[in-house]
C-alpha cells in the first residue's frame, strides 16, 4: 500500500456572496424566499457585467449641440445603454433634449465655459398594493409590488467626483499648442510622406480600432484587476462641452466617457486553415 503524499498546506475555503434559494415539497415559502430567487439572478448578472466590462457606455448616448438662442442652450442625447459601477444597466430608450437657461434669477447671464453631461440611475417603486392583516392589529400598509429602472440626465459645470468616466488624453490638451509647429513646411512634408505610406499599407478601419492596453482608463481592465467593490456610483459621464471663444457654439468631447463593448474577434482557425492549405499546395 502506497503512503499518501504529505500535505504541504491546509486548504483555504470560503463562501461567495452569491446565494440562491432551495425549495422542497411541503415547504412553506415566505416573501424572502421568493425575493432571494430574484436577488440571486440580479447579483449574478451584476457580478459578471462589472467584472467583464467594468462601467461605462455600451452603445449610443451621443451628445449633440443643437442651438444657442434667446439665452438658452439646447443639446440632444441619443438613446443608448450604459453600465454603472455596480453592474446595473441604464437604458435610455429614446432621444431626449436638454435645455439650459443661461439667465440667472436677476436676469444676469451665467458665465459658463464648460459643461458636463452625466447619466444617473435610480429605482422607482410601482404598483403599490395593500398587505393583508398579518398581526393582531387591523392596520394595513401599502407596499410596492414592482420596481422599475429609471434614469436621469444631469448637466453640471464641474466634473463630478463620483462618476464613471475617463480623463481626456494628454495629446488633446496640448493639441492647440502644437498647431504652429505642425504647419511648418518640414512637418507638412513629413506628414504627406506618412500619409502616402499609410495609404499604400493594408490597415484595419480606424473607426473600429481597439483601445491601447496602456490607456490609463482601461489599464486595470487589461491588467486583469477586479473592479473596486467600494464604488457605489450610479452615474456615468457622457460628454464634456466647451464654449468657443467669442462664439455661441459649443464643442462636444466624448473622450471623457468610458466606452465598453465586446470586440468581435477574427476567427483564428481561418488563419490556420490558410497556412495548412499553403503548405499542401
N, C-alpha and C positions, 0 to 999 in steps of 0.2 A: 504494500500500500504506500503510495507516494504521499509525502508530507505536503501540507498546504503551504503556499508561499507566505512568508511573514508579511504582516500588514505594515505598510510604510507610514500611513497616517489614517486617523479616523475620518470617515466621510462626513462631509458637512451637508446637512439637509435643512431645508426651509420651506416656507409656503409663499405662494404668489398672492397678490392682492385680488386675483380673479376668483370668484365664487359663483357656482351655479346651483340651482335648486334640484333636489332629488325627490320625485313623487313615488308614492307606494299606494297600492289598493287599500281603501278604507281609511286613508289619512285625511284628517280634517284640515283643509287648506285655509290659511289666514291671508290677509292682504299683503303682508311682507313676503310670503312665499311666491305669490303671483308677481309682485313687483320685482323680486330678485331675478326672475326669468328675463325681464326686460332689461334690468340693470346689467346683467352679465353680458348680453349681446352688445349693449352700448359701450360698456367698458372695454370689451374685446376689440371692437372696431376703433375706438379712440386710441387704444394702445398701438394697434397696427398702423393707423394713419400717421400718428405723430412720430412713430419710430421710422417708418418708411419714407415719409416726406417732410416731417417737421411741420412748420407753419408757413403760410403764405398764400399767394393767389394761384389757383389751379387753372382757371380759364376766364377770359373776358375781363370785366371790371376796368375797362379803359376809360380814363377821364379825358374829356374834350372841352376846350374853351369854346363857348358859343358866342357871347356878345358882352359888351360893356356899354350900357346906355341908361340914361336917367338915373345915374348914381347907383346902378345895380349891376352886378356881375352874374352871368349865367354859365353854368357848367353842366354837362351831362355825364352820367356814369352808366356805362353799358351793363347789361345783365351778365352774370357770371357766378362762379363758385370759388370760395376760399376755405382754408383750414385755419382755425385758431390754434393757440399754443397747447390746448388740451386735446386736440384732435377732433373737435367738433366741426362739422361743415357749416358754412354760412352761405346760404343761397340767396341771390338777388334775382328773382325770376323775370324781371323786365327792366327796361331802361328808366332811369329817374333823372330829373332835373333839379339842380340845387341853385337857389337864388341867394346872393349875398348882398345885403343892403350896406352900402358904404357910408351912409349918413348916420351920425350919432343922434342921440335924443335932442341935443341942442342945435341940430342942423349942420354941424361941422363935419367935414369928410374924414373918414378914418384913414390913417396913414398906414397902409398895408403894402408890403413888398414881397411877402411870401405867404403861401397858403399850403396847408397840409390836409389831404383828404384821407379820412380814416373810416374803415368799416368795422362795426362792432356787432356782437351777437348778444341776444337776450332771449329768455323764455317767457312765454305768455300763457297764463292759466286760462283754459277754455272749458266750456260745457259744465258749469257748476251744477251740482246736484246735492240735495239734502240727504243726510245719512239717516238710517233707521235708528230707532232708540236702542242704544247699546248699554245703558246704565239705568240706575234706579230713577233718575230724574227724567222728565218728559221733554227735556230740551234737545233740539236737533240743530245740527250745524250744517253749513253748506261748504262743500269741498269741490275742487275742480277735478273733473274726470279725464281731462285731456291736457296736454302741454304742447304748445306749438312753438317751433323755432321762429324767432324774429330777427330782424337786422335793423341797424341804424347807421346812416351815413353822416359823419360829422366833418365839419370844416373848422380848423384851428389855425392860429397864426404862428405857433411854435411846434416843434416836433414833440409828439407825445413821449413821455418817459417809459411808459409800459405799453408797448405795441410791437407787433411782429413786423419787421422790415429790415432793410439793408441801408448801409451808409453809401452814398454815391462814390464811385471810383475816383481816385485822385486825379486821373488824367482829365476828367470832366471839369474839375475845379481850376486846373491850370491851362485849359484849352485856350482861353482868351489871351493869356499872356504869351502863348507861343504862336499866335496868329502872324505877327510881323515876321518872325523867323521863317515860317513856312512859306511866306510869299516871296522869299528871295529867289533869284534865278537858279542857284545851285540846288535849292530844295525842290523847286519845280521840276528840274531835270531829273533828279533822283526819284521823285515821286512818279514821273512819267515812265521811267525805266522799270520801276517796281510794278506799276500798273500793267505795263505790257507783258512783263514776265508772269504776272498773276493771270492775265487773260489767256496765255498760252498753256497754263497748267490746268489740270483737271482737279478741281477742288469741290468740296461739298457746298451746298447752298448756305451762305452765311446766315440766312434767316433762321435756320434750324441748327445753328452751331451749339455745341454743348458748353456748359459752364466750365470755366477753368477750375481745376481742382484746388488751386491755390487761392481762389476767390475767398476773401475773408468771410463773406456772408454764408458761404456753403462749405467752409473748411471743416467744421465739425461733422457735417454730414458725410463727406468723403473720408474723413478720418475714422468713421465708424463709432463715433461717440453718441451715447444715448442722449436724447433731449432732456433738458433740465426739468425735473418733476416739481420744482418750486414755482414754475411760471404759471400764473393764473390769469394771464392777459387774454381778454376776449376780443381784442381789436387787431385789425390788420391795416397797415399803411398801404394806401393805393397809389398815391402820386404826390408830387410836390409841384406847385405852380409858383412861378416868379414873374414879376412885372417888368416889362421892358422899360428902360429909361426914357421918360418923356412921352410914353405912348400908353394908350388904353388897351394894350394887348398883353395877354398872359401866356407865357410859355409853360408847357407841361413837361415834367420829367418823371418817367416811370422807373428810373434806376434806383429809386429808394424802396421799391416794393420787392419782396422776396417771391420769386416766381418758381413754383414747384410743379413738375409734371413728369409722368413716366416717359422715358425715351424709348421709341420703337427701334430696337437694335436690328442690324442686318444679321441674317441667319449665317452663323459661322460655317455651317455644313456646306453651304453653297461654294465657299472658297475652297474647302477641302475637296469637293467634287471636281472643281476646275483643275486642281493640282493633280488629282488622280487621273483625270482624262488626258491631261497634258503629258503625263509620264507614259501612258499607253499608246499615244499617237506618235 
